[in-house]
Amino acid sequence: MMLAGDVLATPAAPRTLRRLESGQTVRIVCFGDSITGVYYHTGDRRAWCDLLGLALQRRFPAARIEMLNAGISGQTTGDALPRLETDVLAPRPDLVVLMFGMNDAAKLAPETYRANLREFTSRIRARGAELIFMTPNAVDEGDPLRPPDRVAAYAEIMREVGRELAVPVADAFQTFRAVQLRGGPDWWRLMSNTIHPNLHGHILFAETAAQTLVGGPVALGELPILHPGLPHTLARLEAGEALQVVAMKPYDVLIGPALRHLFPKAEIRVTAWDPSGKSLEELEAEAKQTGWFKFQSHPATIPPDLVILAVPVAASAPSPQEFYRSYSWILNWSQAMGKPAQWDCLPILPSVAQPDLSETQRNVEASALTVILGKDLPVVQRAPGNSASTNDVLTHQLETLLHRATP
């Protein structure tokens, strides 16, 4: 069993590794469920597949690395078998990194899961691709279909099939479990909800897979900032299309002028959301009723293009862990659900409108920022010592977020 930081004796995919080392083109398909796919748990724009590619590119700068994400929410190995040819084998990958198990634990019998892993292995190898299994992450209590012991049992089935068929296993379950056993913030700050990791967790996935591939320790390091920060909003504005905005106060009256400063002809339609006097739990409930859950339940309803969250610094929770959980769900519900993402989500920290926060309030703001960064979302914040007006801070940072990266 490999933990993060362990050194392996041999690489898991020697042909792929030789191609990386010699600067050739390498195509890697990451095959799995929602924990592989790109969804709101990591901000709708990248997940461990992208981060694995980044880690390998930094390790092998001369290589031309193509990462293909074949993760689809809700799928078991049984659901995924029919799309193996089109989504995985047709692109002719050098390597497939396969992670299923979380939904199999909820929906399929152990022997069916075991048989499907064998079938995947046979068909992938028959096409000449190398294969790495990756176990799913450890989980908390709270999901009756995926209790911790059952998820652990399915991770063990993957290890057993790996030993049986000589498939290398990147043991993400043990990587996560080691953090879980330590308890405290190190654990719950990895998670978006009971079973889905956030960006911090996806970094662990990427490092675990990379270590298995190269046969030695890999640390991903700092991630590049995504440009533009608000891609859907920018596309609408550049096309001259009306922008539908849901904005927590006071940004319901500030966002229009700020955007028109950058796009003078922009048509901005704003729906106000008043968060004042509410707890995080109450805001979480409101987010569910106004976010992606609403639009999934009522598909004919017109969704927003931009959701602006300005959770008041006074919004409270019973404990730091409950703060993290409720704040995570405010962000979760307020993002889009589906591919491609239908709208952008922009949190704004309290000090942008209240620069004179107390030390206690700044600690609350720092906790909020930790949650936001765990979602890989852009954020508007006031730099220390910045005495500019709220309008100026907002406009300046929107200009940065709506700027495309220089090629």
NORGI-V25012 format. One record per residue. N is the residue number from 1. RES is the residue in three letters. SS is DSSP state (h for helix, s for strand, l for the rest). PHI is phi in radians with two decimals (999 if undefined). Layout:
n=N res=RES ss=SS phi=PHI
n=N res=RES ss=SS phi=PHI
//
This chain:
n=1 res=MET ss=l phi=999
n=2 res=MET ss=l phi=-1.76
n=3 res=LEU ss=l phi=-1.83
n=4 res=ALA ss=l phi=-0.98
n=5 res=GLY ss=l phi=1.74
n=6 res=ASP ss=l phi=-1.18
n=7 res=VAL ss=l phi=-1.84
n=8 res=LEU ss=l phi=-1.59
n=9 res=ALA ss=l phi=-1.27
n=10 res=THR ss=l phi=-2.40
n=11 res=PRO ss=l phi=-1.23
n=12 res=ALA ss=l phi=-1.44
n=13 res=ALA ss=l phi=-2.33
n=14 res=PRO ss=h phi=-1.10
n=15 res=ARG ss=h phi=-1.16
n=16 res=THR ss=h phi=-1.09
n=17 res=LEU ss=h phi=-1.11
n=18 res=ARG ss=h phi=-1.10
n=19 res=ARG ss=h phi=-1.16
n=20 res=LEU ss=h phi=-1.09
n=21 res=GLU ss=h phi=-1.14
n=22 res=SER ss=l phi=-1.63
n=23 res=GLY ss=l phi=1.34
n=24 res=GLN ss=l phi=-1.50
n=25 res=THR ss=s phi=-1.33
n=26 res=VAL ss=s phi=-2.26
n=27 res=ARG ss=s phi=-1.94
n=28 res=ILE ss=s phi=-2.16
n=29 res=VAL ss=s phi=-1.84
n=30 res=CYS ss=s phi=-1.78
n=31 res=PHE ss=s phi=-2.09
n=32 res=GLY ss=s phi=-3.11
n=33 res=ASP ss=l phi=-1.86
n=34 res=SER ss=l phi=-1.16
n=35 res=ILE ss=l phi=-1.30
n=36 res=THR ss=l phi=-1.61
n=37 res=GLY ss=l phi=-1.15
n=38 res=VAL ss=l phi=-1.73
n=39 res=TYR ss=l phi=-2.39
n=40 res=TYR ss=h phi=-1.14
n=41 res=HIS ss=h phi=-1.10
n=42 res=THR ss=h phi=-2.16
n=43 res=GLY ss=l phi=1.48
n=44 res=ASP ss=l phi=1.25
n=45 res=ARG ss=l phi=-2.22
n=46 res=ARG ss=l phi=-2.75
n=47 res=ALA ss=l phi=-2.55
n=48 res=TRP ss=h phi=-1.10
n=49 res=CYS ss=h phi=-1.05
n=50 res=ASP ss=h phi=-1.10
n=51 res=LEU ss=h phi=-1.24
n=52 res=LEU ss=h phi=-1.08
n=53 res=GLY ss=h phi=-1.05
n=54 res=LEU ss=h phi=-1.11
n=55 res=ALA ss=h phi=-1.07
n=56 res=LEU ss=h phi=-1.23
n=57 res=GLN ss=h phi=-1.13
n=58 res=ARG ss=h phi=-1.20
n=59 res=ARG ss=h phi=-1.32
n=60 res=PHE ss=l phi=-2.25
n=61 res=PRO ss=l phi=-1.09
n=62 res=ALA ss=l phi=-1.43
n=63 res=ALA ss=l phi=-1.30
n=64 res=ARG ss=s phi=-1.87
n=65 res=ILE ss=s phi=-1.82
n=66 res=GLU ss=s phi=-1.98
n=67 res=MET ss=s phi=-1.87
n=68 res=LEU ss=s phi=-2.05
n=69 res=ASN ss=s phi=-1.70
n=70 res=ALA ss=s phi=-2.02
n=71 res=GLY ss=s phi=-1.72
n=72 res=ILE ss=l phi=-2.26
n=73 res=SER ss=l phi=-1.02
n=74 res=GLY ss=l phi=1.46
n=75 res=GLN ss=l phi=-1.49
n=76 res=THR ss=l phi=-1.77
n=77 res=THR ss=h phi=-1.06
n=78 res=GLY ss=h phi=-1.15
n=79 res=ASP ss=h phi=-1.14
n=80 res=ALA ss=h phi=-1.45
n=81 res=LEU ss=h phi=-0.98
n=82 res=PRO ss=l phi=-1.13
n=83 res=ARG ss=l phi=-1.78
n=84 res=LEU ss=h phi=-1.03
n=85 res=GLU ss=h phi=-1.13
n=86 res=THR ss=h phi=-1.27
n=87 res=ASP ss=h phi=-1.54
n=88 res=VAL ss=h phi=-2.08
n=89 res=LEU ss=h phi=-1.47
n=90 res=ALA ss=l phi=-1.01
n=91 res=PRO ss=l phi=-1.26
n=92 res=ARG ss=l phi=0.99
n=93 res=PRO ss=l phi=-1.28
n=94 res=ASP ss=l phi=-1.39
n=95 res=LEU ss=s phi=-2.53
n=96 res=VAL ss=s phi=-2.04
n=97 res=VAL ss=s phi=-1.87
n=98 res=LEU ss=s phi=-1.91
n=99 res=MET ss=s phi=-2.33
n=100 res=PHE ss=l phi=-2.21
n=101 res=GLY ss=l phi=2.61
n=102 res=MET ss=h phi=-1.14
n=103 res=ASN ss=h phi=-1.41
n=104 res=ASP ss=h phi=-1.07
n=105 res=ALA ss=h phi=-1.07
n=106 res=ALA ss=h phi=-1.51
n=107 res=LYS ss=h phi=-2.19
n=108 res=LEU ss=l phi=-2.05
n=109 res=ALA ss=l phi=-1.19
n=110 res=PRO ss=h phi=-0.94
n=111 res=GLU ss=h phi=-1.23
n=112 res=THR ss=h phi=-1.18
n=113 res=TYR ss=h phi=-1.04
n=114 res=ARG ss=h phi=-1.08
n=115 res=ALA ss=h phi=-1.13
n=116 res=ASN ss=h phi=-1.16
n=117 res=LEU ss=h phi=-1.09
n=118 res=ARG ss=h phi=-1.10
n=119 res=GLU ss=h phi=-1.13
n=120 res=PHE ss=h phi=-0.99
n=121 res=THR ss=h phi=-1.06
n=122 res=SER ss=h phi=-1.08
n=123 res=ARG ss=h phi=-1.29
n=124 res=ILE ss=h phi=-1.19
n=125 res=ARG ss=h phi=-1.18
n=126 res=ALA ss=h phi=-1.09
n=127 res=ARG ss=l phi=-1.66
n=128 res=GLY ss=l phi=1.52
n=129 res=ALA ss=l phi=-1.57
n=130 res=GLU ss=s phi=-1.43
n=131 res=LEU ss=s phi=-2.42
n=132 res=ILE ss=s phi=-2.20
n=133 res=PHE ss=s phi=-1.46
n=134 res=MET ss=s phi=-2.27
n=135 res=THR ss=l phi=-1.22
n=136 res=PRO ss=l phi=-1.23
n=137 res=ASN ss=l phi=-1.26
n=138 res=ALA ss=l phi=-1.17
n=139 res=VAL ss=l phi=-2.32
n=140 res=ASP ss=l phi=-1.66
n=141 res=GLU ss=l phi=-1.13
n=142 res=GLY ss=l phi=2.35
n=143 res=ASP ss=l phi=-1.92
n=144 res=PRO ss=l phi=-1.09
n=145 res=LEU ss=l phi=-1.45
n=146 res=ARG ss=l phi=-2.36
n=147 res=PRO ss=l phi=-1.12
n=148 res=PRO ss=h phi=-0.93
n=149 res=ASP ss=h phi=-1.14
n=150 res=ARG ss=h phi=-1.25
n=151 res=VAL ss=h phi=-1.07
n=152 res=ALA ss=h phi=-1.07
n=153 res=ALA ss=h phi=-1.14
n=154 res=TYR ss=h phi=-1.27
n=155 res=ALA ss=h phi=-1.09
n=156 res=GLU ss=h phi=-1.18
n=157 res=ILE ss=h phi=-1.04
n=158 res=MET ss=h phi=-1.09
n=159 res=ARG ss=h phi=-1.08
n=160 res=GLU ss=h phi=-1.11
n=161 res=VAL ss=h phi=-1.14
n=162 res=GLY ss=h phi=-1.04
n=163 res=ARG ss=h phi=-1.16
n=164 res=GLU ss=h phi=-1.09
n=165 res=LEU ss=h phi=-1.87
n=166 res=ALA ss=l phi=1.02
n=167 res=VAL ss=l phi=-1.68
n=168 res=PRO ss=s phi=-1.07
n=169 res=VAL ss=s phi=-2.09
n=170 res=ALA ss=s phi=-1.49
n=171 res=ASP ss=l phi=-1.56
n=172 res=ALA ss=h phi=-1.11
n=173 res=PHE ss=h phi=-0.99
n=174 res=GLN ss=h phi=-1.23
n=175 res=THR ss=h phi=-1.08
n=176 res=PHE ss=h phi=-1.22
n=177 res=ARG ss=h phi=-1.09
n=178 res=ALA ss=h phi=-1.09
n=179 res=VAL ss=h phi=-1.25
n=180 res=GLN ss=h phi=-1.04
n=181 res=LEU ss=h phi=-1.15
n=182 res=ARG ss=h phi=-1.24
n=183 res=GLY ss=l phi=1.25
n=184 res=GLY ss=l phi=1.29
n=185 res=PRO ss=h phi=-1.02
n=186 res=ASP ss=h phi=-0.98
n=187 res=TRP ss=h phi=-1.43
n=188 res=TRP ss=h phi=-1.24
n=189 res=ARG ss=l phi=-1.37
n=190 res=LEU ss=l phi=-1.50
n=191 res=MET ss=s phi=-1.97
n=192 res=SER ss=l phi=-1.51
n=193 res=ASN ss=l phi=-2.65
n=194 res=THR ss=l phi=-1.02
n=195 res=ILE ss=l phi=-2.03
n=196 res=HIS ss=l phi=-1.74
n=197 res=PRO ss=s phi=-1.24
n=198 res=ASN ss=l phi=-1.62
n=199 res=LEU ss=h phi=-1.03
n=200 res=HIS ss=h phi=-1.04
n=201 res=GLY ss=h phi=-1.17
n=202 res=HIS ss=h phi=-1.20
n=203 res=ILE ss=h phi=-1.10
n=204 res=LEU ss=h phi=-1.09
n=205 res=PHE ss=h phi=-0.99
n=206 res=ALA ss=h phi=-1.08
n=207 res=GLU ss=h phi=-1.15
n=208 res=THR ss=h phi=-1.14
n=209 res=ALA ss=h phi=-1.13
n=210 res=ALA ss=h phi=-1.14
n=211 res=GLN ss=h phi=-1.06
n=212 res=THR ss=h phi=-1.16
n=213 res=LEU ss=h phi=-1.13
n=214 res=VAL ss=h phi=-1.61
n=215 res=GLY ss=l phi=1.40
n=216 res=GLY ss=l phi=-2.87
n=217 res=PRO ss=l phi=-1.17
n=218 res=VAL ss=l phi=-2.41
n=219 res=ALA ss=l phi=-2.06
n=220 res=LEU ss=l phi=-1.20
n=221 res=GLY ss=l phi=1.39
n=222 res=GLU ss=l phi=-1.19
n=223 res=LEU ss=l phi=-1.53
n=224 res=PRO ss=l phi=-1.20
n=225 res=ILE ss=l phi=-1.32
n=226 res=LEU ss=l phi=-1.41
n=227 res=HIS ss=l phi=-2.20
n=228 res=PRO ss=l phi=-1.22
n=229 res=GLY ss=l phi=-1.28
n=230 res=LEU ss=l phi=-2.24
n=231 res=PRO ss=h phi=-1.13
n=232 res=HIS ss=h phi=-1.17
n=233 res=THR ss=h phi=-1.06
n=234 res=LEU ss=h phi=-1.08
n=235 res=ALA ss=h phi=-1.07
n=236 res=ARG ss=h phi=-1.14
n=237 res=LEU ss=h phi=-1.15
n=238 res=GLU ss=h phi=-1.14
n=239 res=ALA ss=l phi=-1.46
n=240 res=GLY ss=l phi=1.28
n=241 res=GLU ss=l phi=-1.62
n=242 res=ALA ss=l phi=-1.08
n=243 res=LEU ss=s phi=-1.90
n=244 res=GLN ss=s phi=-1.61
n=245 res=VAL ss=s phi=-2.15
n=246 res=VAL ss=s phi=-1.89
n=247 res=ALA ss=s phi=-2.36
n=248 res=MET ss=s phi=-1.17
n=249 res=LYS ss=l phi=-1.12
n=250 res=PRO ss=l phi=-1.54
n=251 res=TYR ss=h phi=-1.38
n=252 res=ASP ss=h phi=-1.12
n=253 res=VAL ss=h phi=-1.77
n=254 res=LEU ss=h phi=-1.67
n=255 res=ILE ss=h phi=-1.23
n=256 res=GLY ss=h phi=-1.06
n=257 res=PRO ss=h phi=-1.04
n=258 res=ALA ss=h phi=-1.12
n=259 res=LEU ss=h phi=-1.24
n=260 res=ARG ss=h phi=-1.26
n=261 res=HIS ss=h phi=-1.13
n=262 res=LEU ss=h phi=-1.62
n=263 res=PHE ss=l phi=-2.28
n=264 res=PRO ss=l phi=-0.97
n=265 res=LYS ss=l phi=-1.66
n=266 res=ALA ss=l phi=-1.14
n=267 res=GLU ss=l phi=-1.76
n=268 res=ILE ss=s phi=-1.98
n=269 res=ARG ss=s phi=-1.99
n=270 res=VAL ss=s phi=-2.01
n=271 res=THR ss=s phi=-1.88
n=272 res=ALA ss=s phi=-1.41
n=273 res=TRP ss=s phi=-2.24
n=274 res=ASP ss=l phi=-1.69
n=275 res=PRO ss=l phi=-1.66
n=276 res=SER ss=l phi=-1.13
n=277 res=GLY ss=l phi=1.28
n=278 res=LYS ss=l phi=-1.93
n=279 res=SER ss=l phi=-1.37
n=280 res=LEU ss=h phi=-1.07
n=281 res=GLU ss=h phi=-1.10
n=282 res=GLU ss=h phi=-1.17
n=283 res=LEU ss=h phi=-1.17
n=284 res=GLU ss=h phi=-1.04
n=285 res=ALA ss=h phi=-1.13
n=286 res=GLU ss=h phi=-1.16
n=287 res=ALA ss=h phi=-1.07
n=288 res=LYS ss=h phi=-1.12
n=289 res=GLN ss=h phi=-1.35
n=290 res=THR ss=h phi=-1.97
n=291 res=GLY ss=l phi=-1.74
n=292 res=TRP ss=h phi=-1.09
n=293 res=PHE ss=h phi=-1.03
n=294 res=LYS ss=h phi=-1.09
n=295 res=PHE ss=h phi=-1.33
n=296 res=GLN ss=h phi=-1.27
n=297 res=SER ss=h phi=-1.30
n=298 res=HIS ss=l phi=-2.26
n=299 res=PRO ss=l phi=-1.10
n=300 res=ALA ss=l phi=-1.38
n=301 res=THR ss=l phi=-1.28
n=302 res=ILE ss=l phi=-1.34
n=303 res=PRO ss=l phi=-1.38
n=304 res=PRO ss=l phi=-1.31
n=305 res=ASP ss=l phi=-1.76
n=306 res=LEU ss=s phi=-2.62
n=307 res=VAL ss=s phi=-2.00
n=308 res=ILE ss=s phi=-1.90
n=309 res=LEU ss=s phi=-1.86
n=310 res=ALA ss=l phi=-2.26
n=311 res=VAL ss=l phi=-1.18
n=312 res=PRO ss=l phi=-1.08
n=313 res=VAL ss=l phi=-1.14
n=314 res=ALA ss=l phi=-1.42
n=315 res=ALA ss=l phi=-1.11
n=316 res=SER ss=l phi=-1.99
n=317 res=ALA ss=l phi=-2.55
n=318 res=PRO ss=l phi=-1.14
n=319 res=SER ss=l phi=-2.70
n=320 res=PRO ss=h phi=-1.00
n=321 res=GLN ss=h phi=-1.17
n=322 res=GLU ss=h phi=-1.18
n=323 res=PHE ss=h phi=-1.02
n=324 res=TYR ss=h phi=-1.09
n=325 res=ARG ss=h phi=-1.14
n=326 res=SER ss=h phi=-1.14
n=327 res=TYR ss=h phi=-1.10
n=328 res=SER ss=h phi=-1.03
n=329 res=TRP ss=h phi=-1.29
n=330 res=ILE ss=h phi=-1.03
n=331 res=LEU ss=h phi=-1.19
n=332 res=ASN ss=h phi=-1.01
n=333 res=TRP ss=h phi=-1.16
n=334 res=SER ss=h phi=-1.44
n=335 res=GLN ss=l phi=-1.58
n=336 res=ALA ss=l phi=-1.43
n=337 res=MET ss=l phi=-2.18
n=338 res=GLY ss=l phi=2.37
n=339 res=LYS ss=l phi=-2.11
n=340 res=PRO ss=l phi=-1.31
n=341 res=ALA ss=l phi=-1.03
n=342 res=GLN ss=l phi=-1.46
n=343 res=TRP ss=l phi=-2.71
n=344 res=ASP ss=s phi=-1.73
n=345 res=CYS ss=s phi=-2.20
n=346 res=LEU ss=s phi=-2.24
n=347 res=PRO ss=s phi=-1.35
n=348 res=ILE ss=s phi=-2.20
n=349 res=LEU ss=l phi=-1.33
n=350 res=PRO ss=h phi=-1.00
n=351 res=SER ss=h phi=-1.18
n=352 res=VAL ss=h phi=-1.10
n=353 res=ALA ss=l phi=-1.69
n=354 res=GLN ss=l phi=-2.26
n=355 res=PRO ss=l phi=-1.19
n=356 res=ASP ss=l phi=-1.72
n=357 res=LEU ss=l phi=-1.10
n=358 res=SER ss=l phi=-1.30
n=359 res=GLU ss=h phi=-1.05
n=360 res=THR ss=h phi=-1.10
n=361 res=GLN ss=h phi=-1.16
n=362 res=ARG ss=h phi=-1.16
n=363 res=ASN ss=h phi=-1.15
n=364 res=VAL ss=h phi=-1.12
n=365 res=GLU ss=h phi=-1.07
n=366 res=ALA ss=h phi=-1.10
n=367 res=SER ss=h phi=-1.12
n=368 res=ALA ss=h phi=-1.11
n=369 res=LEU ss=h phi=-1.09
n=370 res=THR ss=h phi=-1.03
n=371 res=VAL ss=h phi=-1.14
n=372 res=ILE ss=h phi=-1.08
n=373 res=LEU ss=h phi=-1.15
n=374 res=GLY ss=h phi=-1.15
n=375 res=LYS ss=l phi=-1.63
n=376 res=ASP ss=l phi=1.06
n=377 res=LEU ss=l phi=-1.73
n=378 res=PRO ss=l phi=-1.17
n=379 res=VAL ss=s phi=-2.61
n=380 res=VAL ss=s phi=-1.70
n=381 res=GLN ss=l phi=-2.50
n=382 res=ARG ss=l phi=-1.67
n=383 res=ALA ss=l phi=-1.22
n=384 res=PRO ss=l phi=-0.96
n=385 res=GLY ss=l phi=1.45
n=386 res=ASN ss=l phi=-1.40
n=387 res=SER ss=l phi=-1.83
n=388 res=ALA ss=l phi=-1.12
n=389 res=SER ss=l phi=-1.18
n=390 res=THR ss=h phi=-1.00
n=391 res=ASN ss=h phi=-1.05
n=392 res=ASP ss=h phi=-1.20
n=393 res=VAL ss=h phi=-1.08
n=394 res=LEU ss=h phi=-1.09
n=395 res=THR ss=h phi=-1.11
n=396 res=HIS ss=h phi=-1.09
n=397 res=GLN ss=h phi=-1.31
n=398 res=LEU ss=h phi=-1.10
n=399 res=GLU ss=h phi=-1.03
n=400 res=THR ss=h phi=-1.17
n=401 res=LEU ss=h phi=-1.20
n=402 res=LEU ss=l phi=-1.70
n=403 res=HIS ss=l phi=-1.69
n=404 res=ARG ss=l phi=-1.35
n=405 res=ALA ss=l phi=-1.10
n=406 res=THR ss=l phi=-1.24
n=407 res=PRO ss=l phi=-1.02
//
